[in-house]
């Protein structure tokens, strides 16, 4: 007879331990970076008693990213170190649904931030665009609310699909009706994969369209300044903004591809490939938040002030 494995027993390999170590480093670094954004914005909120639309989006984005990294790290840790815990009823469903909720909150709030920057910064002679530029501060809270409701719906769908897949596994084990259960599993896998891909693609299209429009507007303005022989300082600022947006667009595209491939390879049980892709997905929230810090004068000033204080403390010692 085979010995029963306790859920407390760890069955981790060296590659799994390395993956957990790298993912943990990326997750905790990302949480600290986003916690810094939240602290700076909350201190400003207490002092000024108000937040502008940009700060509200950044605050919500920081909160969603901390929750995303936290739940994703818990899931990865259990999946690699203690996989038997995920077979306990409702644990997998709860973790998967919360992870889906905060993941899509992160993606769609990022998309809202990109739309906000595009409408605020870009300059097009279009009546609809000009109307949005005037009304964006009133529209943005509704967009953020819609993002939260959509993410909550995806969390509920993920919970239902995960529970259905677990119950189908139980049916196969108990009744042996393998063919019928396999068809049901394939149907639910396809439904889950389609819904998640559609949600990812929606945010991807919004971000790409907004970023391309903003890049085009900045490039056109830069060419106009070159023609009019305007100050180099203003032109350098536009070039830095274009580089920042372009780097974000490239990172977001890679993150989109990695996310879709992770879903596919997880369904195929390709653990090594899934772990490699997950490493980039965990790095993206922290790296992008760093870009946001250095592109925001208020956050950049606070970070440089903290770094200078730390440097002085080190020299004092």
Secondary structure as UniProt FT lines:
FT   TURN            7..8
FT   HELIX           14..48
FT   HELIX           53..80
FT   HELIX           83..87
FT   TURN            89..90
FT   HELIX           91..121
FT   HELIX           127..175
FT   HELIX           178..228
FT   HELIX           232..267
FT   TURN            268..269
FT   HELIX           271..295
FT   HELIX           297..316
//
